[in-house]
């Protein structure tokens, strides 16, 4: 589940890094359901359903629940790809969920699934120094950051090959830049 906001004006925002990453690893065109875009892909011979909620970030849980119900995926097998203000830009962190960390999209997922037992794949976006958090997360990555994102995404793509082993995913946690 790659979190983001659906309108074109949000596509390069820091808050849309989940969508951006799924677009990077997508294997074909996205199909549409009522609250999300999806595609079924094979990674290491296993079926993986990539989902981009088309609800706004704060209502991501509606789409996650709808997709989880359709595919009969229980929460320990749900992986939520999202931004994290508390991690410096260029940092990847994998975490078994237990707390939303103030992220409204994750709060929505916990509320809809009635569970916090899913894995979070967090992309550090850093904290703003001269603007409020709302405007910061809804601002585009800087030109320099946009040039580094493909490198971060290439590294993060290795996580997809470790989906069956949380311990192997955690070994990939690191500050890239």
N, C-alpha and C positions, 0 to 999 in steps of 0.2 A: 504494500500500500504506500504509494508515494504521495505525500501530502503537498497541497498547493492550493492556489485559487484559480478558477476556470477562465477568467477573462484574459484577452490578449495583452492588456496593459500590465498584467501581473507576471507574465511568462519569464522574465529575467530577474524577478525580485528574489531577494534572499529567502523569503518565506516559501518560494516555489522550488527550492533545491530538490525536494523529493520528486516532483514532476520531472525536473530536468534530468535527474539521474535515471529515472525509468525510461525517459525518451532515449537516453544514451544506450541502454541495454535492450531496448525494444527490438524484436525480431521481425515484426511486420506491422501493418497498419492497425490502429486502434479501432475496436468495435465499441458501440455505445449501448449502455443500459440507461435506466431512468436517472440514476444518481452518480454514475461513474463511467469512465472509459476503461476498457480492459483488453487484454490479449492473453491467450494461453501459449506458453512457450515451453520448450524443453531445455533444461540445464542439467548437464551430467545425466541424461536419460530420465530425469524426473520432471513431471508436469508441474509447472509453476504458473500461477495466474498473477499477472501484473495488473494493478488497479490504480487508477488516478481518479480520486473523487472529484465530481464536478459540482459538488456543494461547495460553499465557501469554507475556508479553513476551520472556522469555529463550529461547523456542522459536519465535519469529516466523519464522525462516528456513524451517521445515518448511512452513508455510502459503504463504509467498512462493514457494518452489520448486514446490509443488503447483500453484498458480495459474499461475505462469510456464510450467510444462510444459503445462498444459491449454490455455492460450491461445497457446502457442508465442511467448512474449515473451522476447527476449534481454535480458541485463542492462542494456545502455545505454538501454533503453526502459522500465526500471523506475524509478519515482519513489517514494521512501520518505518518508512524512510522519511526523515524530517530534519529541519534546521534546529540548531541549538545555540542560543545566545551566550550560554555560559562556557562554550568551548571556543578557543581562538580559531579564526579562519584557517582552513587547511588541516584541521584535526578531525579524525574519524573516531567514533566511539560506538561500540555495540553494548547494549545493556538489556538484561531481562527487565521488563517493566515492573515497576512497583510504585511509581510516582510519575506524575505528569510534568514535574519541573516547571510549572507555570505555563506550559504550552497548551493553548486552548484547543488545538486540534486533537492532542492526546487526551485532554480532559473529556472531550466529546466522545472519543472512542471508548474510553473507560466507562463512561455513563451509558453508552448504547450497548456495549457487550456485557455490561455488569461484571467486568473482569479487568484486571490489570496484568494478566498473564500472557503478554505478547512481547516480542523482541523489538527493541527500538534500534534503528541504525541512524546515528546522529551525525550530521555534518555541521561542524563548527562554522559559525558565521561571525563570531566576535560580538562584542558589545559596542554600541555607539558611543562616541566621545562628545559629539556636539549636537545631537538631535535626540528627540524622544524615541522610545523603543518602537512605538507603532509606526512612525514614519520610517524608521530605520529598516525594519523587516519588510516593509512594502516598497523599499527603494531597490533599484537595480544594483547588482554587483558592480564594483568599479571595473574599469577597463583592465587593470592589472589582475584583479581577481578573476575576471572572465577568461583571461589567458591561462590561468592556473587551474580552472575548473576541469578541463579535460584530463589533466594529470591526476587530479584527485579522483575523478570518476573512474579512470582506468585502474587506479589502485583499489577503489571501492568495489569494482566489478569482481575482484577476487572473492569478496564476501559471498557472492551468489554461488560460488563453487563450494562454499562451506555451510550451506543452509542446514544440512543435517547434523552439524556439530557446532553447538554454541561455543564450546571451548576453542575450536579452530577459528571461529569468527573473532573471538576476543583477542586472539594472537595477532590479528590484523589491526587492532586499535593502535593508532599512532598519530603523531603530529607530522604531517607531510611537509608543510611549509612553516 
